[in-house]
Amino acid sequence: GGASIFAKTLYKIKEQNPNTSVELLISDLYKKRGALKIIVDSKPDILAHNIETVKRLQKEVRRGATYERSLNTLKEAKNLDSSIKTKSAMMLGLGERKEEVIALFKDLLNIDCKFLSIGQYLAPSKEHISIKEYVSPKIFDEYRDIALNMGFEFIKSSPYTRSSYMAHEYMQD
């Protein structure tokens, strides 16, 4: 699953500059036994794994990945080291409903994932799922406020937000 490469990269960065904050954005590691522990033991400042979309749309949007496996990746990281900060990201504009977005927020909070990025989905090619809606900035602000009121520590939410957009802001007090 590439775990040792993530860990080696983080160690090299910290060796060169111990004060550099590092966010690792990982896959679900294909259920490789022990792989997540290698990454968690490398002590990233933030461990990120993207859930991408609401549960109902997972099969259509994420071929080869599942909602449950994504949640379990983040949950297992916390089980391995309860002090690790976990982060996820989701896209809007795929046909999700408000109640589904809020359910996703609850699912992330239930596994103690307190950082979230929310951005507009843009189809990378004609072969990818098409955009169902361009979501207004007002809705992104609304979701940010809802998520913060639910207990998230930090949210980046705008049409232009991407998974690691302005990642340094997540570490500011």
C-alpha positions in Angstrom: 0.0 0.0 0.0 3.0 2.4 0.0 3.1 2.8 3.7 6.9 2.6 4.0 7.3 5.3 1.3 5.0 7.7 3.3 7.0 7.0 6.5 10.4 7.4 4.9 9.4 10.6 3.2 8.1 12.0 6.5 11.3 11.0 8.3 13.5 12.7 5.6 11.5 15.9 5.8 11.8 16.0 9.6 15.5 15.1 9.4 16.0 18.2 7.1 13.7 20.5 9.1 12.3 19.2 12.4 9.9 22.1 12.6 8.1 21.4 9.3 4.5 20.3 9.8 3.6 17.3 7.6 0.1 16.2 6.5 0.0 12.8 4.9 -2.9 12.2 2.5 -3.1 8.4 2.3 -5.2 5.8 0.5 -7.1 3.2 2.5 -3.9 1.0 2.0 -5.9 -1.8 0.4 -6.3 -3.5 3.8 -2.6 -4.3 3.9 -2.1 -5.6 7.4 0.3 -3.4 9.4 0.6 -0.7 6.8 -1.4 1.9 8.7 0.7 1.3 11.8 3.8 2.1 9.8 2.3 5.5 8.8 0.9 6.3 12.2 4.2 5.4 13.9 5.9 8.0 11.6 4.0 10.7 13.6 2.5 12.9 10.9 1.1 16.1 12.2 -2.1 15.3 10.4 -3.2 12.0 8.8 -5.7 12.6 6.0 -7.8 10.1 4.1 -10.7 11.4 1.9 -14.2 10.1 2.2 -15.0 12.1 -1.0 -18.8 11.9 -0.9 -21.9 10.9 1.0 -22.6 7.2 1.6 -25.3 6.8 -1.0 -23.1 8.1 -3.9 -20.0 6.1 -3.0 -20.4 3.3 -5.5 -21.0 5.7 -8.4 -18.3 8.1 -7.4 -15.5 5.9 -6.0 -15.1 2.7 -7.8 -12.9 0.4 -5.8 -13.3 2.3 -2.5 -16.1 2.1 0.1 -17.5 4.5 2.6 -17.0 2.0 5.5 -13.4 1.3 4.5 -12.6 5.0 4.5 -14.2 5.5 7.9 -12.3 2.4 9.2 -9.0 3.8 7.9 -9.4 6.9 9.9 -10.9 5.1 12.9 -8.0 2.6 13.0 -5.5 5.4 12.9 -7.1 6.8 16.1 -7.1 3.4 17.6 -3.4 3.1 16.9 -2.6 6.5 18.4 -5.4 8.5 20.0 -3.4 11.7 19.8 -3.1 11.7 16.0 -5.1 14.4 14.2 -7.2 13.0 11.4 -8.7 14.8 8.5 -11.0 14.0 5.6 -12.3 15.8 2.6 -15.6 15.7 0.6 -16.9 17.2 -2.6 -20.2 18.8 -3.2 -22.1 19.0 -6.5 -22.6 15.2 -7.0 -26.3 15.1 -6.1 -25.9 14.8 -2.4 -28.7 15.9 -0.1 -28.3 18.1 3.0 -29.3 15.4 5.4 -26.7 13.1 3.8 -24.0 15.7 4.2 -24.9 16.1 7.9 -24.9 12.3 8.3 -21.4 12.2 6.9 -20.3 14.9 9.4 -21.7 12.8 12.2 -19.9 9.7 10.9 -16.6 11.5 10.9 -17.2 12.9 14.4 -18.1 9.5 15.7 -14.6 8.3 14.8 -13.0 11.5 16.2 -12.1 12.9 12.8 -12.1 16.7 13.6 -10.7 18.3 10.5 -12.5 18.5 7.1 -12.2 20.1 3.7 -15.2 20.6 1.6 -14.9 21.6 -2.1 -16.8 21.7 -5.4 -16.6 18.6 -7.5 -15.2 19.2 -11.0 -15.1 16.3 -13.5 -11.5 15.7 -14.5 -12.6 14.2 -17.9 -15.7 13.3 -19.9 -15.2 9.7 -18.7 -15.8 10.7 -15.0 -19.2 11.3 -13.4 -20.7 14.6 -14.4 -21.3 17.5 -12.2 -24.9 17.6 -11.0 -24.8 21.1 -9.5 -22.5 24.1 -9.0 -23.0 24.8 -5.3 -23.1 28.4 -4.2 -20.5 29.8 -1.8 -23.3 30.5 0.7 -24.0 26.7 1.0 -20.3 26.1 1.6 -20.4 28.6 4.4 -23.6 27.1 5.8 -22.0 23.6 5.8 -18.8 25.0 7.5 -20.9 26.6 10.2 -23.0 23.4 10.7 -19.9 21.3 11.0 -18.1 23.6 13.4 -21.3 23.7 15.6 -21.3 19.9 15.6 -17.8 19.7 17.0 -15.3 19.9 14.2 -12.1 21.8 15.1 -11.4 23.2 11.7 -13.2 23.3 8.4 -12.1 24.7 5.1 -15.2 25.0 2.9 -15.5 26.8 -0.4 -16.0 26.0 -4.1 -12.2 26.2 -4.6 -11.1 24.2 -1.6 -9.2 21.0 -2.4 -8.1 18.2 -0.1 -4.9 19.8 1.2 -5.8 23.4 0.3 -4.3 25.8 2.9 -3.3 22.8 5.0 -1.1 24.9 7.2 -4.2 26.6 8.6 -5.4 23.4 10.2 -2.4 23.5 12.5 -2.8 27.1 13.7 -4.2 27.7 17.2 
